[in-house]
Amino acid sequence: MHSPAATPAGVAVRARHSGRPALRPTALAVRAALAYAALGAVPFLGNAWAQSAPSPTSDTATTTMAPVTVTGAATQGDVLPPTYGGGQVAKGGRLGVLGEQDAANVPFSVTSFTSKLIEDQQAKSLGDVLRNDSSVQVTKGYGNDAQLFVIRGFALNGDDISYGGLYGVMPRQIISTQGVERVELFKGPSAFLNGVPPGGSGIGGMVNIEPKRAGDDPLTRVGLDYSSSSQVGVSADVARRFGASNQFGIRVNALQREGDVGIGDQGNRMTFGSVGLDYRGDRLRASLDFGYQKQRTSEGRPMVRVKSGFDVPDVPSARHDYAQPWTYSETENTFGMAKAEYDITDNWTAFAGFGMNHANEFGSYSTMNVNGSGDSSSTRMDVPYRSDTFGLMTGVRGKFDTGPIKHSVTVAFSSNYLKKRSAYILSSSFATNLYDTPEVAAPTTFPYKGGSMSDPGVTARSRMSGTSVSDTMSFLDDRILFTAGIRHQDLTTTNYNYDGSTQSSYDRSANSPVFGLVYKPVEHLSLYANHIEGLQQGDTAPNTSNTPGRILPPGESKQNEAGVKLDMDTYGASLAVFQIEKDVGLLDSNNNFSPAGRQRNRGVELNVFGEPMRGVRLLSGITFIDPKLTNTADDTQGNKAPGVPKYTAILGGEWDMPWLNGLTLQGRVNHAGTQYLDAANTQKLKPYTTLDLGVRYGMKVASHNVVWRLGVDNVFNKAYWSSAWGGYLTQGDPRTTKLSVSFDF
């Protein structure tokens, strides 16, 4: 653990009862805040200027992070799609082997959030970004502070977030947004497009992250942020291009953030750094990315398990931390990626990419097992975890005509390899309480053990590979587009006991088809439908099960979807109906994790985004899901699958105030309906509603662009259970105040 920085005079830092050093604001951060406050300021010249020139209030990201237009003969290279009005949502995203695509031309649901949205909302993690989509729940996974995303009612864990289209690169637990240019959300099974995810999730959807690249204009940006109760961060973003035609680029991002959050005695520390190099020539485009991230959470508020036969307990106060003082989670990730594209001819492009990630994690956890009144029997569980992941993708894309029919063909191969090392020690149980939580001395005797804590052995190996072929045919001046493809997938998984012996082994292969149709009856409107199938690794048992880390047998998933997309240039909307089925594993009352039949989710989604009128931006949606358990061997047949709200709604927007140039008001209402905690449907969560408000103001300081941002999440400090995913209760965050300033040199 790093020693705490010296605390500047006048800055109060609350002492922590745990005996560990408090996570305090850095002296550098506070001095920077005072320097910014001392500078004089004049307002921008108004929102009209902001729409057409570099401005921190509206189009900073568009100016400094604009998609690269390749000069010379290369015209079909991977170029980021343009944005809707306001620059917060893009008009398409990366579809795996198909590359970056316009959403209006593909038969899939795609939503892409930009770096501008990340900055405007002060989004610190990937979860903060994905909360803008009503089809996504952000909860916890692995029994610790890791973020897990539930898309269309199915889990997407951190192992299965792709980076530039490659799996096996990004940190797996909490992902910082500091080096992120786009967060691209694809809904539905994605095995055909991206290959089989190494972690076995992603059936309801996948997320791809595009790294930042140097734009044509130099960028030097320094940021300072504060959030309650005492968390301070300092960041830097520097970009330059070199060469006779600016063909070489470099983008460097760095972040240090630490301090206490608004939950009781919980403290977080984040260190992040990345370097992105790229080359853009007439026919060759190449990039090289390196990154490092280290995250520590101390006394993180744990997930809660309710004992069988008891009702869901009342929610503790919003700020109450029922963690023990000795609990913590620390993750460290080193990652890198190399990619290249080469235009063989004007119509044919070869591409290849390779990435890897090394994760080193350790945590001391204590999940609560409570009855209806909050009395708990808890244990201490220490888990070291190490993993090495490798991802590879290569192929060729081409275009040709056969009479009146245009073809866009892709042939690709992808492969992922994941090796896990883990061990554990588990104490006997001790008594505590959800509402009046006593400090319990850390247990030091561990009757249950597995593996070597200092040198964990291999517990699982997984290899996923596949070859895909697809053709998108267009007719009648691109008014009709039909996509057909097939992917042959091979999946091999071996689980090992802690003594090194083989526990189980699975070797499966399958041919997974995809069909999709887009019809454009009039300008701005697209009708679409798709059928996707996939083979994926089985669910993984959580740390709190009797077989932590065990991977269930592979299973197949299927999706049928139809919908409508509206693209009015400055704003857009989408409506989709879908059905997804997959094999699922559930944790029973005896902590056994095993196959439990299939889960069938039927749903409807409606989304609105962009700038329908000048100065007014919307980012709203509502999702209804009917999750049903089928083919079960017990009386849960036909029950609602646990952890999936009946509906989720988001009403978000921004307004540029016309009488005060440079000032923008922000607001978002979040609402979730009821959901079940257990497969028997006897334990039920209440619906909840929260309100987020914010304001930002752009100004000039000595000819430099400066943007101030103030936000308050959960304004009324609502206490609520936000998720029941995986059979665990996760409590929502309390009221959190966020303040930041960015300064462009």
C-alpha positions in Angstrom: 0.0 0.0 0.0 1.3 3.5 -0.8 1.8 5.8 2.0 -0.6 8.7 2.2 0.3 12.0 0.8 0.7 15.0 3.1 -2.5 16.8 3.7 -2.5 20.5 2.9 -3.5 22.9 5.6 -7.2 23.6 5.7 -8.2 20.3 4.1 -10.1 18.1 6.5 -9.6 14.3 6.1 -11.7 12.0 8.2 -9.7 9.5 10.2 -10.5 5.9 9.4 -11.1 3.4 12.2 -9.6 0.4 10.4 -6.0 1.3 11.3 -4.9 1.5 7.7 -3.7 4.8 6.2 -6.5 7.0 5.0 -6.8 7.6 1.3 -6.3 11.4 1.2 -6.4 14.1 -1.5 -3.0 14.7 -3.0 -1.3 18.0 -2.3 -0.7 18.5 -6.0 -4.5 18.2 -6.6 -5.5 20.8 -4.0 -2.8 23.3 -5.1 -4.0 22.9 -8.7 -7.5 23.7 -7.5 -6.4 26.8 -5.8 -4.5 27.9 -8.9 -7.5 27.4 -11.1 -9.7 29.3 -8.7 -7.3 32.3 -8.7 -7.3 32.8 -12.4 -9.5 35.4 -14.0 -12.3 34.3 -16.4 -14.5 35.6 -19.2 -17.4 33.7 -20.7 -17.3 32.0 -24.1 -18.9 33.9 -27.0 -22.0 31.7 -26.8 -23.5 28.4 -27.9 -23.6 29.4 -31.5 -19.8 29.8 -31.5 -19.6 26.5 -29.6 -21.4 24.7 -32.4 -18.9 25.7 -35.1 -15.5 26.0 -33.4 -13.5 24.3 -30.7 -15.3 24.7 -27.4 -15.2 22.8 -24.2 -19.0 23.2 -23.8 -20.0 21.4 -26.9 -17.5 20.1 -29.4 -14.2 19.8 -27.7 -14.1 16.1 -28.3 -15.1 16.5 -31.9 -12.3 18.9 -32.5 -9.5 17.2 -30.6 -10.5 13.6 -31.1 -12.0 13.6 -34.5 -12.1 10.4 -36.6 -9.1 10.2 -39.0 -9.8 10.6 -42.7 -7.1 8.6 -44.5 -5.5 10.3 -47.4 -4.5 8.7 -50.7 -6.1 5.6 -52.1 -7.4 4.3 -48.8 -11.1 5.0 -48.5 -12.5 1.9 -46.8 -10.5 2.0 -43.6 -12.0 1.8 -40.1 -13.2 5.4 -39.5 -15.2 6.3 -36.4 -18.8 7.1 -37.4 -19.9 10.8 -37.0 -22.1 11.9 -34.1 -25.6 13.2 -33.6 -26.2 16.8 -32.5 -24.4 17.6 -29.3 -21.7 15.0 -29.9 -22.5 12.7 -27.1 -23.9 9.7 -29.1 -22.4 8.4 -32.4 -24.2 7.1 -35.4 -22.7 3.6 -35.3 -20.0 1.5 -33.9 -17.6 -1.4 -34.3 -19.2 -4.7 -35.2 -16.3 -7.0 -34.6 -14.9 -8.4 -37.9 -17.2 -6.1 -39.9 -15.4 -3.1 -38.5 -17.0 0.3 -37.8 -20.5 0.5 -39.3 -23.3 3.0 -39.7 -26.1 1.8 -37.4 -28.7 2.7 -40.1 -27.1 0.1 -42.4 -26.9 -2.9 -40.1 -29.6 -5.2 -38.8 -28.5 -5.0 -35.1 -29.0 -2.6 -32.2 -25.9 -0.4 -31.7 -25.4 2.5 -29.4 -22.1 4.4 -29.2 -21.2 6.9 -26.4 -18.4 9.4 -27.1 -15.6 10.9 -25.0 -17.7 14.1 -25.0 -20.4 12.4 -23.0 -17.8 10.9 -20.7 -16.4 14.4 -20.0 -19.8 16.2 -19.7 -21.1 13.6 -17.2 -17.8 13.2 -15.3 -18.1 9.5 -15.9 -15.2 7.9 -14.1 -15.8 4.2 -14.9 -17.3 2.2 -17.7 -20.4 1.6 -15.5 -21.0 5.4 -15.3 -21.2 5.5 -19.1 -23.4 2.4 -19.6 -26.0 3.7 -17.0 -27.2 5.9 -19.9 -28.9 3.0 -21.6 -32.1 1.5 -20.1 -31.2 -2.0 -21.3 -28.1 -2.1 -19.1 -28.0 -2.6 -15.3 -24.7 -1.9 -13.6 -24.1 -4.2 -10.6 -21.2 -6.1 -8.9 -19.5 -9.3 -9.8 -17.0 -11.8 -8.4 -18.3 -11.2 -4.9 -16.3 -8.0 -4.6 -16.2 -4.4 -6.0 -15.9 -5.4 -9.6 -18.4 -3.9 -12.0 -20.7 -6.4 -13.9 -23.1 -5.3 -16.6 -26.5 -7.0 -17.2 -27.6 -6.3 -20.8 -31.1 -7.4 -21.8 -31.2 -9.5 -18.7 -27.9 -11.4 -19.2 -24.5 -10.8 -17.7 -21.5 -9.2 -19.3 -18.4 -9.4 -17.1 -15.1 -7.5 -17.3 -13.3 -10.4 -18.9 -15.5 -9.9 -22.0 -15.1 -6.2 -22.8 -13.4 -5.9 -26.2 -10.8 -3.2 -27.0 -10.6 -2.1 -30.6 -12.6 -5.3 -31.4 -10.2 -7.6 -29.5 -11.1 -9.6 -26.5 -8.5 -10.3 -23.8 -7.0 -6.8 -23.5 -9.0 -4.6 -21.1 -8.8 -4.7 -17.2 -11.5 -7.1 -16.0 -13.0 -5.6 -12.9 -13.2 -1.8 -13.1 -12.3 0.1 -16.3 -11.3 3.7 -16.1 -12.6 6.0 -18.8 -9.5 8.2 -19.0 -8.2 6.7 -22.2 -11.6 6.0 -23.9 -12.7 7.6 -27.1 -15.9 5.5 -27.7 -18.0 3.1 -25.7 -19.8 1.0 -28.2 -22.8 -1.1 -27.0 -24.0 -3.9 -29.2 -27.1 -5.7 -28.0 -27.6 -9.4 -28.5 -25.3 -12.4 -28.8 -22.1 -11.3 -30.5 -20.1 -14.6 -31.0 -20.4 -14.3 -34.8 -19.0 -10.8 -34.9 -16.3 -10.9 -32.2 -15.8 -14.6 -31.5 -16.5 -16.3 -28.2 -15.8 -14.1 -25.2 -13.1 -15.6 -23.0 -15.2 -15.2 -19.8 -18.3 -16.9 -21.3 -20.7 -13.9 -20.8 -22.0 -11.4 -23.3 -25.2 -13.2 -24.4 -27.4 -10.2 -24.0 -24.9 -7.8 -25.5 -21.3 -6.8 -25.7 -19.3 -3.6 -25.2 -16.3 -2.5 -27.3 -14.0 0.3 -26.2 -12.1 2.4 -28.8 -8.9 4.0 -27.5 -8.2 7.7 -27.9 -6.1 8.7 -31.0 -4.3 11.9 -31.7 -6.3 14.3 -33.9 -4.9 16.8 -36.4 -4.9 19.6 -33.8 -2.4 19.5 -30.9 -4.0 18.8 -27.5 -2.7 19.5 -24.0 -5.4 19.1 -21.4 -5.1 19.0 -17.6 -8.0 18.1 -15.4 -8.8 18.2 -11.7 -11.8 16.5 -10.1 -13.4 16.1 -6.7 -16.2 13.9 -5.5 -17.7 13.4 -2.0 -16.6 12.7 0.5 -12.9 13.5 -0.1 -11.9 11.9 -3.4 -9.6 14.0 -5.6 -8.2 13.2 -9.0 -5.6 14.8 -11.3 -5.5 13.8 -15.0 -3.6 14.7 -18.2 -4.4 14.1 -21.9 -1.7 15.0 -24.5 -1.8 14.4 -28.2 0.5 15.3 -31.1 0.9 14.4 -34.8 4.2 14.4 -36.7 5.5 13.8 -40.2 5.2 15.6 -43.5 1.5 14.8 -43.7 0.8 14.2 -40.0 1.0 10.4 -40.6 2.5 9.7 -37.1 0.4 10.2 -33.9 0.8 9.8 -30.2 -1.8 10.1 -27.4 -0.8 9.9 -23.8 -3.3 9.8 -20.9 -2.6 9.7 -17.2 -4.8 9.7 -14.0 -4.3 9.6 -10.3 -7.5 9.6 -8.1 -7.8 8.7 -4.5 -9.8 9.4 -1.3 -13.0 8.4 0.5 -16.3 8.1 -1.3 -19.7 8.8 0.1 -20.3 5.4 1.5 -19.3 5.3 5.2 -15.6 4.4 5.5 -15.1 3.2 1.9 -12.0 4.5 0.1 -10.9 4.1 -3.5 -7.6 4.7 -5.3 -7.2 4.6 -9.1 -3.9 4.9 -11.1 -4.1 4.8 -14.8 -1.7 5.4 -17.7 -1.9 4.7 -21.4 0.1 5.5 -24.6 -1.4 5.2 -28.1 0.7 5.3 -31.2 -0.7 5.3 -34.7 0.4 5.6 -38.3 -1.9 6.5 -41.2 -0.5 6.2 -44.7 -2.0 5.9 -48.2 -2.7 2.2 -47.8 -1.3 1.2 -44.5 -2.8 2.1 -41.1 -1.3 0.8 -37.9 -1.6 1.4 -34.2 0.1 0.3 -31.0 -1.5 0.8 -27.5 0.0 0.2 -24.0 -1.8 0.6 -20.7 -1.5 0.2 -17.0 -4.2 0.3 -14.4 -4.2 -0.2 -10.6 -7.3 0.0 -8.5 -7.7 -0.4 -4.7 -11.0 -0.4 -2.8 -10.9 -0.4 1.0 -13.9 -1.4 3.1 -16.0 -1.6 -0.1 -19.7 -2.1 0.8 -20.2 -5.8 0.2 -23.0 -7.6 -1.6 -25.6 -9.2 0.6 -27.1 -12.7 0.5 -30.5 -13.4 2.0 -30.9 -16.8 3.7 -33.6 -19.1 2.3 -37.1 -18.6 3.8 -36.6 -14.9 4.7 -38.0 -11.8 3.1 -35.7 -9.2 1.5 -34.6 -7.0 4.5 -35.2 -3.3 4.5 -32.5 -1.2 2.9 -29.9 0.3 5.3 -29.3 4.1 5.2 -27.8 5.3 1.9 -24.3 6.0 3.4 -24.1 3.1 5.9 -21.1 0.9 5.2 -21.5 -2.6 6.6 -18.1 -3.7 5.5 -15.5 -4.9 8.0 -12.4 -2.7 8.4 -10.0 -5.3 7.2 -11.7 -6.0 3.8 -10.2 -4.7 0.6 -9.7 -5.5 -3.1 -6.7 -4.6 -5.2 -6.4 -5.2 -8.9 -3.5 -4.5 -11.2 -3.5 -4.8 -15.0 -0.9 -4.4 -17.7 -2.2 -4.6 -21.2 -1.3 -3.9 -24.8 -2.6 -4.2 -28.4 -1.2 -3.9 -31.9 -3.4 -3.6 -35.0 -2.9 -3.0 -38.7 -4.9 -2.5 -41.9 -3.6 -2.7 -45.4 -5.5 -1.8 -48.6 -4.6 -4.5 -51.0 -6.6 -2.7 -53.7 -9.1 0.2 -53.5 -11.8 -2.4 -52.6 -10.0 -5.0 -50.6 -8.5 -4.5 -47.1 -6.5 -7.0 -45.0 -6.5 -6.5 -41.2 -4.9 -8.1 -38.2 -4.7 -7.4 -34.5 -3.1 -9.0 -31.4 -3.6 -8.1 -27.7 -2.9 -9.3 -24.3 -3.5 -8.6 -20.6 -1.9 -9.7 -17.4 -4.0 -9.4 -14.2 -2.8 -9.6 -10.7 -5.5 -9.4 -8.0 -5.8 -9.9 -4.3 -8.7 -9.3 -1.9 -10.0 -10.0 1.5 -13.8 -10.3 1.4 -16.7 -10.8 3.7 -20.1 -11.2 2.1 -23.0 -11.0 4.5 -25.6 -13.8 4.8 -28.6 -12.1 6.5 -32.1 -13.0 7.7 -35.1 -10.8 7.4 -34.1 -8.6 10.4 -30.5 -8.1 9.2 -28.7 -10.5 11.5 -25.8 -12.0 9.6 -23.4 -14.9 9.7 -20.3 -13.8 7.8 -16.9 -15.3 7.0 -13.5 -14.0 5.8 -12.4 -15.2 2.4 -9.0 -14.2 1.0 -8.5 -14.8 -2.8 -5.4 -14.2 -4.9 -6.2 -14.2 -8.6 -3.9 -14.0 -11.6 -4.7 -14.4 -15.2 -3.1 -14.1 -18.7 -5.3 -13.5 -21.7 -4.4 -13.3 -25.3 -6.6 -12.2 -28.3 -6.0 -12.5 -32.0 -8.1 -11.4 -35.0 -7.2 -11.4 -38.7 -9.0 -11.4 -42.0 -9.9 -9.6 -45.2 -12.8 -7.3 -46.2 -13.8 -6.6 -49.7 -16.5 -5.0 -52.0 -17.6 -6.1 -55.5 -20.7 -6.1 -57.6 -22.6 -8.9 -59.4 -24.9 -7.1 -61.7 -27.3 -4.9 -59.7 -26.3 -6.4 -56.4 -23.5 -4.9 -54.3 -21.5 -7.2 -52.0 -19.5 -6.4 -48.8 -17.7 -9.6 -47.9 -15.7 -10.4 -44.8 -13.6 -13.5 -44.0 -12.0 -13.6 -40.6 -10.4 -15.8 -38.0 -10.3 -15.0 -34.3 -8.9 -16.8 -31.2 -8.7 -16.1 -27.5 -6.8 -17.9 -24.8 -7.4 -17.5 -21.0 -5.4 -19.0 -18.2 -6.5 -18.5 -14.6 -4.6 -19.0 -11.4 -6.3 -18.8 -8.0 -6.4 -20.1 -4.4 -8.5 -19.3 -1.3 -8.7 -19.4 2.5 -12.0 -19.3 4.3 -12.6 -18.7 8.0 -15.4 -20.0 10.3 -18.4 -17.8 10.5 -18.9 -14.8 12.9 -21.9 -12.8 13.8 -22.6 -9.3 12.6 -25.6 -7.1 11.6 -26.6 -5.3 8.4 -27.8 -2.1 10.2 -25.7 -1.9 13.4 -22.5 -3.3 12.1 -19.9 -4.1 14.8 -16.2 -4.1 14.0 -15.0 -7.7 14.1 -11.3 -8.5 14.4 -10.0 -10.2 11.3 -10.2 -14.0 11.7 -6.8 -15.6 11.6 -7.8 -19.3 11.5 -9.0 -20.8 8.2 -10.4 -24.3 8.4 -11.1 -24.3 4.6 -8.3 -23.8 2.1 -7.5 -24.4 -1.5 -4.2 -24.0 -3.3 -1.2 -21.9 -2.4 -1.9 -18.3 -1.4 1.7 -17.2 -2.3 1.9 -19.1 -5.6 -1.6 -19.9 -6.9 -1.9 -22.9 -9.3 -3.8 -23.0 -12.5 -7.5 -23.4 -12.0 -8.8 -23.1 -15.5 -7.7 -22.9 -19.1 -10.0 -21.8 -22.0 -9.3 -21.6 -25.7 -11.9 -20.2 -28.1 -11.3 -19.9 -31.8 -13.5 -19.6 -34.9 -13.6 -18.7 -38.6 -16.4 -16.6 -40.0 -17.6 -15.7 -43.5 -20.3 -13.1 -44.2 -21.8 -11.2 -47.1 -23.9 -8.1 -46.9 -25.8 -7.7 -50.2 -27.5 -4.4 -51.1 -30.2 -3.8 -53.6 -32.2 -0.8 -55.0 -29.6 1.9 -54.3 -28.9 0.5 -50.8 -32.5 0.6 -49.7 -32.4 -3.2 -49.0 -29.4 -4.8 -47.3 -29.3 -8.5 -46.5 -26.6 -10.0 -44.3 -25.9 -13.7 -44.2 -23.0 -15.4 -42.5 -21.8 -18.4 -40.6 -19.1 -18.9 -38.0 -17.5 -22.2 -37.1 -16.5 -22.1 -33.4 -14.3 -24.4 -31.3 -14.3 -24.1 -27.6 -12.1 -26.0 -25.1 -12.3 -25.5 -21.4 -10.5 -27.4 -18.6 -11.1 -26.9 -14.9 -8.5 -27.9 -12.3 -8.7 -28.8 -8.7 -6.5 -26.9 -6.3 -4.1 -29.9 -6.1 -3.5 -29.6 -9.9 -5.7 -32.6 -11.0 -8.3 -32.2 -13.7 -11.8 -31.5 -12.3 -13.7 -31.3 -15.6 -13.0 -30.7 -19.3 -15.2 -29.6 -22.2 -14.5 -29.6 -25.9 -17.3 -28.3 -28.1 -17.7 -27.0 -31.6 -20.6 -25.6 -33.5 -21.6 -23.7 -36.7 -23.4 -20.5 -35.7 -25.4 -18.7 -38.4 -26.5 -15.1 -38.6 -29.1 -13.5 -40.8 -30.2 -9.9 -41.0 -32.3 -7.7 -43.2 -32.5 -3.9 -43.4 -35.2 -2.1 -45.4 -35.3 1.7 -45.9 -38.8 2.5 -47.1 -38.2 6.3 -46.9 -35.3 8.6 -46.1 -34.1 8.6 -42.5 -36.0 5.4 -41.6 -34.7 1.8 -41.4 -36.6 -1.4 -40.6 -34.5 -4.4 -39.6 -34.6 -7.9 -38.3 -32.0 -10.5 -37.3 -31.4 -14.0 -36.2 -28.2 -14.8 -34.4 -26.9 -18.0 -32.8 -23.8 -18.5 -30.7 -21.7 -21.0 -28.7 -20.2 -19.7 -25.5 -18.4 -20.9 -22.4 -20.7 -21.8 -19.5 -21.3 -19.6 -16.5 -18.6 -19.3 -13.9 -19.3 -20.1 -10.2 -18.8 -17.1 -7.9 -16.2 -17.0 -5.2 -18.8 -17.6 -2.5 -19.9 -21.0 -4.0 -18.6 -24.4 -2.9 -16.7 -24.5 -6.2 -15.4 -21.0 -6.8 -14.3 -20.4 -10.3 -15.7 -23.6 -11.7 -16.9 -23.1 -15.3 -20.0 -24.9 -16.4 -20.3 -26.8 -19.7 -20.5 -24.7 -22.9 -24.0 -23.9 -24.2 -25.7 -22.3 -27.2 -27.7 -19.1 -27.4 -30.2 -17.8 -29.9 -31.7 -14.3 -30.5 -34.5 -13.1 -32.8 -34.9 -9.3 -33.0 -36.9 -6.8 -35.1 -36.9 -3.1 -35.0 -37.1 0.4 -36.4 -34.3 3.1 -36.5 -34.8 6.8 -37.1 -31.8 9.0 -38.1 -32.7 12.6 -38.5 -29.0 13.7 -38.7 -29.1 15.8 -35.5 -31.1 13.3 -33.5 -32.3 9.7 -33.7 -34.5 7.0 -32.1 -34.8 3.3 -32.1 -37.5 0.7 -31.2 -36.7 -3.0 -30.9 -38.4 -6.2 -29.9 -36.3 -9.3 -29.1 -36.1 -12.8 -27.6 -32.9 -14.3 -26.3 -32.4 -17.8 -24.9 -29.4 -19.4 -23.2 -28.3 -22.1 -20.7 -27.9 -20.7 -17.2 -26.3 -21.7 -13.9 -27.7 -20.7 -10.5 -26.5 -20.7 -6.9 -28.8 -22.8 -4.7 -29.4 -22.4 -0.9 -26.5 -24.8 -0.2 -24.0 -22.7 -2.2 -23.8 -25.2 -5.0 -23.5 -23.6 -8.5 -24.8 -25.8 -11.2 -26.8 -25.8 -14.5 -30.4 -24.8 -14.0 -32.1 -25.1 -17.4 -32.5 -22.2 -19.8 -33.5 -18.6 -19.5 -35.7 -16.9 -22.1 -35.9 -13.1 -22.1 -38.5 -11.3 -24.2 -38.4 -7.6 -24.3 -39.1 -4.2 -25.9 -36.7 -1.3 -26.1 -37.3 2.4 -27.0 -34.4 4.9 -27.1 -34.2 8.6 -28.1 -30.9 10.5 -28.4 -29.3 13.6 -30.0 -30.3 17.2 -30.4 -33.9 17.5 -31.7 -33.8 21.3 -31.3 -30.9 23.6 -31.0 -29.5 23.7 -27.5 -31.7 20.8 -26.2 -30.3 17.3 -26.1 -32.0 14.1 -25.1 -30.6 10.7 -24.0 -33.6 8.6 -22.8 -35.0 5.2 -23.1 -37.2 2.5 -21.6 -36.8 -1.3 -21.6 -39.4 -3.9 -20.7 -38.2 -7.5 -20.2 -40.1 -10.7 -19.4 -37.3 -13.1 -18.1 -38.6 -16.7 -17.8 -36.8 -19.9 -16.6 -37.5 -22.9 -18.8 -36.4 -26.6 -18.9 -35.7 -26.6 -15.2 -35.8 -29.8 -13.2 -37.7 -28.3 -10.2 -40.6 -26.1 -9.4 -38.9 -23.0 -10.8 -40.2 -23.9 -14.2 -41.9 -20.9 -15.7 -40.7 -18.5 -12.9 -39.1 -15.2 -13.5 -35.4 -15.3 -13.8 -33.8 -13.5 -10.8 -31.9 -10.2 -11.0 -33.8 -8.8 -14.0 -36.2 -5.8 -13.5 -39.5 -5.9 -15.1 -38.8 -2.6 -16.7 -36.1 0.1 -16.6 -36.5 3.7 -17.7 -34.1 6.7 -18.1 -35.2 10.2 -18.9 -32.1 12.3 -19.5 -31.4 15.6 -21.1 -29.4 18.9 -21.4 -30.4 22.5 -22.0 -28.0 25.3 -23.1 -29.4 28.3 -21.3 -30.0 31.0 -24.0 -29.6 34.0 -21.6 -26.2 32.9 -20.2 -23.7 31.9 -22.9 -21.6 28.8 -22.1 -24.0 27.5 -19.3 -25.7 24.1 -19.7 -28.1 22.4 -17.3 -28.2 18.6 -17.0 -30.8 16.2 -15.5 -31.6 12.5 -15.5 -34.3 10.4 -13.8 -33.6 6.7 -13.3 -36.3 4.2 -12.5 -36.3 0.4 -12.2 -39.3 -1.9 -11.6 -39.5 -4.9 -9.4 -37.1 -7.9 -9.7 -36.7 -11.2 -7.9 -33.8 -12.2 -5.8 -34.4 -16.0 -6.0 -35.4 -18.4 -8.7 -38.4 -19.6 -6.5 -39.7 -16.0 -6.8 -40.4 -15.7 -3.0 -37.9 -12.8 -2.4 -38.8 -9.6 -4.3 -37.1 -6.2 -4.5 -39.1 -2.9 -4.5 -38.9 -0.5 -7.5 -36.8 2.6 -7.1 -36.4 6.1 -8.6 -33.4 8.4 -8.4 -32.6 11.9 -9.7 -29.3 13.2 -11.0 -28.7 16.9 -11.7 -25.7 18.9 -13.1 -24.4 22.1 -14.6 -21.4 23.0 -16.7 -19.9 26.3 -17.7 -17.3 27.1 -20.3 -15.1 30.1 -20.2 -11.9 31.6 -21.5 -8.9 32.1 -19.2 -6.0 33.9 -20.9 -7.1 32.6 -24.3 -7.3 29.0 -22.9 -10.6 27.0 -22.9 -11.7 26.1 -19.4 -14.8 24.0 -18.5 -16.2 23.7 -15.0 -18.6 20.9 -14.3 -20.8 20.3 -11.2 -23.0 17.2 -10.8 -25.0 15.6 -8.0 -26.1 12.0 -8.4 -29.0 10.6 -6.3 -30.0 14.1 -5.3 -32.4 13.0 -2.6 -30.0 10.4 -1.1 -32.4 7.6 -1.8 -31.6 4.3 -0.1 -32.5 1.3 -2.4 -31.5 -2.2 -3.5 -30.3 -1.6 -7.0 -29.8 -5.2 -8.1 -30.5 -8.8 -7.2 -28.2 -10.3 -9.8 -26.6 -13.6 -9.1 -28.7 -14.1 -5.9 -27.1 -11.2 -4.2 -28.4 -7.8 -3.1 -26.4 -4.8 -4.2 -27.2 -1.4 -2.6 -27.2 1.7 -4.8 -24.8 4.6 -4.2 -25.8 7.5 -1.9 -25.9 11.1 -2.9 -22.6 12.0 -4.5 -21.4 15.5 -5.4 -18.9 15.7 -8.3 -16.9 18.8 -9.3 -14.3 19.0 -12.0 -12.4 21.5 -14.2 -10.5 21.0 -17.4 -7.9 23.4 -18.7 -6.6 23.3 -22.4 -3.2 24.8 -22.9 
